[in-house]
C-alpha cells in the first residue's frame, strides 16, 4: 500500500476495523454456541462463514480463488495449506465454500467464547507439546467427522515469519491415508502483507488462494510418504514464486 494511504488508514483501523473484528468474533461466537446447542452443525458452519466474510469485508480484504475446477463443493478433503497470517483463516473459511474444520492448538480452546464456538464448529484441538495426546485427539475426531466435512491442516505447524514455506509435518498426510480422503493442497498468497505474524499491522488488500489438484494417498503410497509430502510442499511453494 502507498505509504500515504497506509498512514491515512490507521484511524480507521484502530477505531473501526480492529474493534469490529473483535466484536464480530464475540457475537458470532455466541451465535455459534447457541446454534451448536439448539440446531444442527450445518447452522454453525453457516454462521462461521458469515463471521469470516464480515471480518474480510470490514478490513476491507478481497479474496480471489484460482483453481476452482480442482475441487467440488460439499466434498470432503484434507486441506493442506501454507500459513503466513491470522488472515488466512477467514479468507479460507469464508470463501472456499467447503465445510471446514481446522486443527487448532489446545491453548486456543481456552479463549472465552471463541474456544467454545470452535468446539461446536467441530474444530479439532491438539496438544502440540504432547505427541501422544495430539494423535489421540485426531483419532477421536476421525470417528465423529461428518461425511462432507473437510479438515484444514496448516502443515508447517505454525505461521511463517518470513513468507517462506517451512517443512511440513506428517500428520495431515497420515490422517488422509487413514480416512481415505484426498489431500487438497492450497497456496495462500499475500496474507503476510495483510497481517504479518505477531503484529496488528492490518492493511487492506487482496489474498489469492490457489487450489491445486487433489493428491490421493493409498496404502501403497505410505511407503513413499516422504516423497508425497515433498511433492505437496513443492506444489504449494511453487505458486508463491
Buried (B, 14 or more C-beta within 10 A) or exposed (E): EEEEEEEEBEEBBEEEBBEBBEEBBBBBBBBBBBBBEEEEBEBBBBBBBBBBBBBBBBBEBBBEBBBEEBBEEEBBBBBBBBBBBBBBBBBBBBBBBBBBBBBBBBEEBEEEBBBBBBBBBBBBBBBBEEEEBBBEBBEEBEEEBBEEBBBBBBBBBEBBEEBEBBEBBEBBBBBBBEBEBBBBBBBBBBBBBBBBBEEEEBBBBBBBBBBBBBBEBEEEBEEEBEEBBEBBBEBBEEBBE
